[in-house]
Structures are given as C-alpha cells and as structure tokens.
Amino acid sequence: MSAKPKVLITQKVPETVQNYLNEHCDCTYWDKEGTMPRAELLEKITDVEGVFLSGGAVDTDLLDRAPKLRVVSSSSVGYNHFDLEAMKARGVLGTHTPYVLDGTVADLVLALMLSAGRRIAELDAFVKAGKWQKGAVKGTELFGMDIHHATVGIIGMGRIGEAIAKRAVHGFDMNLLYYSRSRKQDVEDKYGARYCSLNELLVESDYVVIITPLTPETEHMIGKEQFSLMKPTAFFINASRGATVDEQALIEALNNGTIRGAGLDVFDVEPTPIDNPLLKMPNVVTLPHIGSATDKTRYDMAMLAAKNLVGALTGGEAYVVQELQGIGKI
C-alpha cells in the first residue's frame, strides 16, 4: 500500500474535517487562532504534496520552496491570490470552493442594500447616542430609500449574482438589470431581468451591485467615469473584491454627492486602515469581509476544500480553477 500524501493545513478546521483528512493524508495542522504565519508556511511547505489554505499569496517564492507540491486547495471561491502562470509553469493544481457560499453572500448583499438604503447603521448610532429625543426627528432628515420596486443593477451574473437576483425580484419586487460577459437567458426568463451595457445599468439603477471575480479585466472597472453616470440618489454595493473598484474615486463620489451612499464588505487594502475616509462617512456601511462568515457556510467550505485536496491528490473529483484545468502532477 502506498504511503498517504503529505499535506499541510494552515488554519484550524472542524474535527470532522480533520478526521476526513486524516483518513486520506499524512497531515500537519496549524491549531492556533488565525492562519499560519507566512514565515512558518514557507518553512513547512518544503516537503508537502498538498496545502490547504484560505488566502495568502501562492506565488513564485512559495512555489520555489515546495518542489513536491502538487495541489493548493483554497477554502474560498475567489482565487486571485493564486499566481496562475507560476502554478501552470510548475504543474501545480489549484482548487477552490464554489457553490457552497452563494446563498450566504447573496443574503449579505441584500443586507447591505437594506442597511445602506434605509440607513440602518447610521440610525442605530443615532438612537444609541441619545439623539432620539422628543422633537429631535423632524421632517425628512432621517428618511431612507425604498428597496421594494426599486431598480437593482447587478454587475456579474454568475452563481452569486443569480442568487441576489432571486432575492431581489421574489423578495422585494425589484426591477432587475444586469451586465455580464455573456447573456443569461435563463436569468432573464426566471426573473424578468434585462441585459444591458454597463453604462446603461449605471444610469438607470437605484442600487448598483458588483459581484464579479477579480481579474485583469475587472480591476478598477468602476471608477470616476462610472460613478459620474450613476443617479445622485443611488447606492453602490461591493461584495466582490476591493480592487474591482477605484476606491479613491468612490471616496470622491461620496464626498461630492455624486452618489448617495454605499455598502462595502471589501476594500482595496484589508484590513482597511483606520484613517480610510470611508470609515468616517455615515452614509457608508462598512463590514470586515464577512461575505461567507456563518458557521454552516464556513464548515461547508472547509469540508469541500478538504475533499478537493484529497480528490486532486488521488485522481478523484475536485473543483479545479478554470485556468488550471488539465495540468498537474497527478
């Protein structure tokens, strides 16, 4: 019987996930809070065939130190931390965890829309600061914007985009526009969606949601020109990756009243610096990149990442990222 492949697990995983990995692999675990520090990762990866991680650059430096590495399994749907060309050159497979987090991220996007549009965080702070006193609320100063029957424009109609569309249309009777690399006739049929150009979407939408992967084509795809096309009453929602947006242009658009507000789960630099002007704006809802952060979803992601690791190492099934399919020392 051949020896089990040696693998490195760089974050704490549930006991059942450990048990599964132990059945199939010779495992070294990081059992402390957070993720394994980069220096320790580079030290321990020298003789492993597989590594389980959720972030951190898989780059030339790491790959040069891991001559036996065959598989990198990421517990994430995004894989912009993979240096795809370097991995291709070395025949190293990369896997990720699509599907299991679609609904959870879609829920969060709707929460950001509601929070930004109805000013939930801002008005929560208003009440907690003791400002809600008799006569303190006059006229329209605390009014928000409706979600129901408003127009939402979704940039990127993948699995998560469709999950957002379902909630927006069936839950809030929203009008749906979308812009994507290709038309999705099934989405149009199911949700009454209208495919349009990016500029048209920006002009017509009350809520603009970007949910594209980060690629060279989508980096800073939303900038000063795009914000200038949006309604002054519109809200911008980003739960994709911070770099899909020119953050300085977003700050300027908010400061200038070009758009009304924003809901953000991602930033250009994470964690975002405490002096980021976005953190001081009452019309911006800011979250610490928690799109998939529920107990069930994170468990499902960890188990899928474990199954990907084992499958890729043993010739079984795995969700290999599209750009790396068909390669690997398997």
BADOPA-312070 format. One record per residue (C-alpha): residue number from 1; residue in three letters; x, z, y. Coordinates in steps of 0.25 Angstrom, whole numbers, plus 5000, padded with zeros to 4 digits. Layout:
BEGIN
[NUM,"ALA",[X,Z,Y]]
...
REM end
This chain:
BEGIN
[1,"MET",[5000,5000,5000]]
[2,"SER",[5006,4996,5014]]
[3,"ALA",[5008,5007,5024]]
[4,"LYS",[4998,5009,5035]]
[5,"PRO",[5001,5002,5048]]
[6,"LYS",[5007,5012,5058]]
[7,"VAL",[4999,5013,5071]]
[8,"LEU",[4999,5021,5084]]
[9,"ILE",[4987,5027,5090]]
[10,"THR",[4989,5030,5105]]
[11,"GLN",[4977,5038,5108]]
[12,"LYS",[4968,5049,5102]]
[13,"VAL",[4958,5043,5093]]
[14,"PRO",[4946,5050,5085]]
[15,"GLU",[4949,5056,5072]]
[16,"THR",[4940,5045,5065]]
[17,"VAL",[4949,5034,5071]]
[18,"GLN",[4961,5041,5067]]
[19,"ASN",[4956,5042,5053]]
[20,"TYR",[4953,5027,5052]]
[21,"LEU",[4967,5024,5058]]
[22,"ASN",[4974,5034,5048]]
[23,"GLU",[4967,5026,5036]]
[24,"HIS",[4974,5013,5040]]
[25,"CYS",[4986,5016,5048]]
[26,"ASP",[4998,5026,5050]]
[27,"CYS",[4994,5032,5063]]
[28,"THR",[5002,5039,5075]]
[29,"TYR",[4992,5045,5084]]
[30,"TRP",[4992,5050,5099]]
[31,"ASP",[4984,5062,5098]]
[32,"LYS",[4985,5067,5113]]
[33,"GLU",[4975,5064,5124]]
[34,"GLY",[4976,5051,5131]]
[35,"THR",[4985,5040,5125]]
[36,"MET",[4999,5039,5120]]
[37,"PRO",[5009,5038,5132]]
[38,"ARG",[5015,5025,5133]]
[39,"ALA",[5029,5030,5130]]
[40,"GLU",[5025,5036,5117]]
[41,"LEU",[5017,5024,5113]]
[42,"LEU",[5030,5015,5115]]
[43,"GLU",[5038,5025,5107]]
[44,"LYS",[5028,5026,5095]]
[45,"ILE",[5024,5011,5094]]
[46,"THR",[5037,5006,5089]]
[47,"ASP",[5033,5006,5074]]
[48,"VAL",[5018,5005,5074]]
[49,"GLU",[5010,4993,5070]]
[50,"GLY",[4997,4997,5078]]
[51,"VAL",[4994,5004,5090]]
[52,"PHE",[4980,5010,5095]]
[53,"LEU",[4979,5012,5110]]
[54,"SER",[4969,5010,5121]]
[55,"GLY",[4977,5006,5133]]
[56,"GLY",[4992,5005,5138]]
[57,"ALA",[5000,4992,5139]]
[58,"VAL",[5002,4985,5126]]
[59,"ASP",[5014,4977,5132]]
[60,"THR",[5028,4971,5128]]
[61,"ASP",[5034,4985,5130]]
[62,"LEU",[5025,4991,5120]]
[63,"LEU",[5025,4979,5110]]
[64,"ASP",[5041,4979,5111]]
[65,"ARG",[5041,4993,5105]]
[66,"ALA",[5031,4990,5094]]
[67,"PRO",[5038,4980,5085]]
[68,"LYS",[5028,4983,5073]]
[69,"LEU",[5015,4983,5082]]
[70,"ARG",[5004,4974,5077]]
[71,"VAL",[4992,4979,5083]]
[72,"VAL",[4988,4986,5096]]
[73,"SER",[4973,4992,5095]]
[74,"SER",[4967,4995,5109]]
[75,"SER",[4956,5005,5110]]
[76,"SER",[4950,4997,5121]]
[77,"VAL",[4942,4984,5123]]
[78,"GLY",[4952,4979,5134]]
[79,"TYR",[4966,4975,5131]]
[80,"ASN",[4972,4972,5144]]
[81,"HIS",[4983,4982,5140]]
[82,"PHE",[4988,4972,5129]]
[83,"ASP",[4999,4963,5133]]
[84,"LEU",[4993,4951,5125]]
[85,"GLU",[5005,4942,5126]]
[86,"ALA",[5015,4952,5121]]
[87,"MET",[5006,4956,5110]]
[88,"LYS",[5004,4942,5106]]
[89,"ALA",[5019,4939,5106]]
[90,"ARG",[5021,4951,5096]]
[91,"GLY",[5009,4948,5088]]
[92,"VAL",[5002,4961,5091]]
[93,"LEU",[4987,4962,5090]]
[94,"GLY",[4979,4970,5100]]
[95,"THR",[4965,4975,5097]]
[96,"HIS",[4954,4981,5106]]
[97,"THR",[4940,4987,5105]]
[98,"PRO",[4929,4978,5110]]
[99,"TYR",[4914,4981,5108]]
[100,"VAL",[4914,4996,5106]]
[101,"LEU",[4915,4999,5121]]
[102,"ASP",[4906,4988,5126]]
[103,"GLY",[4893,4997,5128]]
[104,"THR",[4901,5009,5133]]
[105,"VAL",[4908,5001,5144]]
[106,"ALA",[4895,4994,5148]]
[107,"ASP",[4888,5007,5149]]
[108,"LEU",[4899,5011,5159]]
[109,"VAL",[4897,4999,5167]]
[110,"LEU",[4883,5002,5169]]
[111,"ALA",[4886,5016,5173]]
[112,"LEU",[4896,5011,5183]]
[113,"MET",[4885,5001,5189]]
[114,"LEU",[4875,5013,5190]]
[115,"SER",[4885,5022,5195]]
[116,"ALA",[4890,5013,5206]]
[117,"GLY",[4877,5007,5209]]
[118,"ARG",[4869,5020,5210]]
[119,"ARG",[4881,5027,5216]]
[120,"ILE",[4881,5038,5205]]
[121,"ALA",[4895,5044,5206]]
[122,"GLU",[4894,5043,5221]]
[123,"LEU",[4881,5051,5222]]
[124,"ASP",[4885,5060,5211]]
[125,"ALA",[4896,5064,5220]]
[126,"PHE",[4887,5065,5232]]
[127,"VAL",[4878,5075,5225]]
[128,"LYS",[4890,5083,5219]]
[129,"ALA",[4896,5084,5233]]
[130,"GLY",[4883,5091,5238]]
[131,"LYS",[4879,5080,5247]]
[132,"TRP",[4865,5079,5241]]
[133,"GLN",[4858,5088,5251]]
[134,"LYS",[4845,5087,5258]]
[135,"GLY",[4845,5075,5267]]
[136,"ALA",[4859,5070,5262]]
[137,"VAL",[4853,5058,5255]]
[138,"LYS",[4846,5049,5266]]
[139,"GLY",[4843,5034,5266]]
[140,"THR",[4850,5025,5257]]
[141,"GLU",[4864,5031,5257]]
[142,"LEU",[4864,5035,5243]]
[143,"PHE",[4857,5022,5237]]
[144,"GLY",[4864,5015,5226]]
[145,"MET",[4861,5001,5220]]
[146,"ASP",[4852,4998,5208]]
[147,"ILE",[4857,4993,5195]]
[148,"HIS",[4844,4988,5189]]
[149,"HIS",[4840,4974,5193]]
[150,"ALA",[4854,4972,5200]]
[151,"THR",[4863,4961,5196]]
[152,"VAL",[4876,4964,5188]]
[153,"GLY",[4887,4954,5186]]
[154,"ILE",[4896,4956,5174]]
[155,"ILE",[4910,4950,5174]]
[156,"GLY",[4914,4949,5160]]
[157,"MET",[4903,4947,5150]]
[158,"GLY",[4909,4952,5137]]
[159,"ARG",[4904,4963,5128]]
[160,"ILE",[4904,4973,5138]]
[161,"GLY",[4898,4964,5149]]
[162,"GLU",[4887,4961,5140]]
[163,"ALA",[4885,4976,5137]]
[164,"ILE",[4884,4978,5152]]
[165,"ALA",[4874,4966,5153]]
[166,"LYS",[4865,4972,5143]]
[167,"ARG",[4864,4986,5150]]
[168,"ALA",[4863,4980,5164]]
[169,"VAL",[4852,4970,5160]]
[170,"HIS",[4844,4978,5150]]
[171,"GLY",[4846,4992,5156]]
[172,"PHE",[4845,4988,5171]]
[173,"ASP",[4839,4975,5172]]
[174,"MET",[4851,4969,5180]]
[175,"ASN",[4853,4955,5183]]
[176,"LEU",[4866,4950,5176]]
[177,"LEU",[4877,4941,5180]]
[178,"TYR",[4890,4939,5172]]
[179,"TYR",[4903,4931,5173]]
[180,"SER",[4911,4930,5161]]
[181,"ARG",[4922,4920,5155]]
[182,"SER",[4910,4913,5147]]
[183,"ARG",[4895,4913,5148]]
[184,"LYS",[4888,4923,5138]]
[185,"GLN",[4875,4916,5135]]
[186,"ASP",[4870,4928,5126]]
[187,"VAL",[4872,4937,5138]]
[188,"GLU",[4864,4928,5147]]
[189,"ASP",[4853,4927,5137]]
[190,"LYS",[4852,4942,5134]]
[191,"TYR",[4854,4948,5148]]
[192,"GLY",[4850,4937,5157]]
[193,"ALA",[4864,4936,5162]]
[194,"ARG",[4868,4925,5172]]
[195,"TYR",[4882,4919,5170]]
[196,"CYS",[4889,4916,5184]]
[197,"SER",[4902,4915,5191]]
[198,"LEU",[4910,4927,5195]]
[199,"ASN",[4907,4925,5210]]
[200,"GLU",[4892,4923,5207]]
[201,"LEU",[4892,4936,5200]]
[202,"LEU",[4899,4944,5211]]
[203,"VAL",[4890,4938,5221]]
[204,"GLU",[4877,4942,5214]]
[205,"SER",[4880,4955,5207]]
[206,"ASP",[4876,4969,5211]]
[207,"TYR",[4885,4975,5201]]
[208,"VAL",[4898,4967,5196]]
[209,"VAL",[4903,4972,5183]]
[210,"ILE",[4917,4967,5178]]
[211,"ILE",[4919,4969,5163]]
[212,"THR",[4930,4959,5160]]
[213,"PRO",[4943,4961,5152]]
[214,"LEU",[4956,4961,5160]]
[215,"THR",[4963,4948,5158]]
[216,"PRO",[4972,4940,5168]]
[217,"GLU",[4959,4932,5171]]
[218,"THR",[4951,4945,5175]]
[219,"GLU",[4962,4953,5182]]
[220,"HIS",[4957,4955,5196]]
[221,"MET",[4945,4945,5194]]
[222,"ILE",[4937,4954,5204]]
[223,"GLY",[4944,4955,5218]]
[224,"LYS",[4941,4953,5233]]
[225,"GLU",[4935,4940,5232]]
[226,"GLN",[4925,4944,5221]]
[227,"PHE",[4921,4957,5227]]
[228,"SER",[4918,4949,5240]]
[229,"LEU",[4908,4942,5232]]
[230,"MET",[4900,4954,5228]]
[231,"LYS",[4888,4960,5235]]
[232,"PRO",[4891,4971,5245]]
[233,"THR",[4881,4979,5236]]
[234,"ALA",[4888,4976,5223]]
[235,"PHE",[4895,4985,5214]]
[236,"PHE",[4907,4982,5205]]
[237,"ILE",[4909,4988,5191]]
[238,"ASN",[4922,4987,5183]]
[239,"ALA",[4923,4992,5169]]
[240,"SER",[4933,4981,5164]]
[241,"ARG",[4947,4983,5169]]
[242,"GLY",[4952,4987,5183]]
[243,"ALA",[4961,4975,5185]]
[244,"THR",[4949,4965,5184]]
[245,"VAL",[4947,4969,5198]]
[246,"ASP",[4956,4969,5210]]
[247,"GLU",[4954,4984,5213]]
[248,"GLN",[4959,4983,5228]]
[249,"ALA",[4948,4972,5230]]
[250,"LEU",[4938,4981,5224]]
[251,"ILE",[4942,4993,5233]]
[252,"GLU",[4941,4983,5245]]
[253,"ALA",[4928,4978,5241]]
[254,"LEU",[4922,4992,5240]]
[255,"ASN",[4929,4997,5253]]
[256,"ASN",[4923,4985,5261]]
[257,"GLY",[4909,4986,5255]]
[258,"THR",[4911,4972,5248]]
[259,"ILE",[4904,4979,5236]]
[260,"ARG",[4896,4992,5236]]
[261,"GLY",[4903,4999,5224]]
[262,"ALA",[4910,4999,5211]]
[263,"GLY",[4910,5005,5197]]
[264,"LEU",[4924,5006,5191]]
[265,"ASP",[4929,5010,5177]]
[266,"VAL",[4942,5003,5178]]
[267,"PHE",[4953,5002,5189]]
[268,"ASP",[4966,4994,5192]]
[269,"VAL",[4974,5006,5188]]
[270,"GLU",[4969,5016,5178]]
[271,"PRO",[4968,5028,5181]]
[272,"THR",[4966,5023,5195]]
[273,"PRO",[4974,5030,5206]]
[274,"ILE",[4967,5042,5213]]
[275,"ASP",[4969,5034,5226]]
[276,"ASN",[4961,5022,5222]]
[277,"PRO",[4951,5019,5233]]
[278,"LEU",[4941,5017,5223]]
[279,"LEU",[4940,5031,5219]]
[280,"LYS",[4936,5035,5233]]
[281,"MET",[4925,5026,5234]]
[282,"PRO",[4911,5032,5232]]
[283,"ASN",[4905,5018,5228]]
[284,"VAL",[4914,5016,5217]]
[285,"VAL",[4912,5023,5203]]
[286,"THR",[4926,5025,5196]]
[287,"LEU",[4928,5028,5181]]
[288,"PRO",[4941,5030,5173]]
[289,"HIS",[4940,5018,5164]]
[290,"ILE",[4930,5024,5155]]
[291,"GLY",[4922,5012,5150]]
[292,"SER",[4923,5015,5135]]
[293,"ALA",[4924,5030,5137]]
[294,"THR",[4914,5036,5128]]
[295,"ASP",[4916,5044,5115]]
[296,"LYS",[4910,5034,5106]]
[297,"THR",[4916,5021,5112]]
[298,"ARG",[4930,5027,5112]]
[299,"TYR",[4928,5031,5098]]
[300,"ASP",[4924,5017,5094]]
[301,"MET",[4935,5011,5102]]
[302,"ALA",[4945,5019,5095]]
[303,"MET",[4940,5016,5081]]
[304,"LEU",[4939,5001,5084]]
[305,"ALA",[4953,5002,5089]]
[306,"ALA",[4958,5009,5076]]
[307,"LYS",[4950,4998,5068]]
[308,"ASN",[4957,4987,5076]]
[309,"LEU",[4970,4993,5074]]
[310,"VAL",[4968,4994,5059]]
[311,"GLY",[4962,4981,5057]]
[312,"ALA",[4973,4974,5065]]
[313,"LEU",[4984,4980,5057]]
[314,"THR",[4977,4978,5043]]
[315,"GLY",[4972,4964,5045]]
[316,"GLY",[4957,4969,5047]]
[317,"GLU",[4948,4967,5059]]
[318,"ALA",[4951,4971,5073]]
[319,"TYR",[4947,4967,5088]]
[320,"VAL",[4960,4960,5092]]
[321,"VAL",[4960,4956,5106]]
[322,"GLN",[4957,4941,5108]]
[323,"GLU",[4970,4937,5114]]
[324,"LEU",[4978,4943,5102]]
[325,"GLN",[4969,4938,5090]]
[326,"GLY",[4977,4930,5080]]
[327,"ILE",[4990,4937,5081]]
[328,"GLY",[4997,4949,5076]]
[329,"LYS",[5006,4954,5065]]
[330,"ILE",[4994,4957,5055]]
REM end
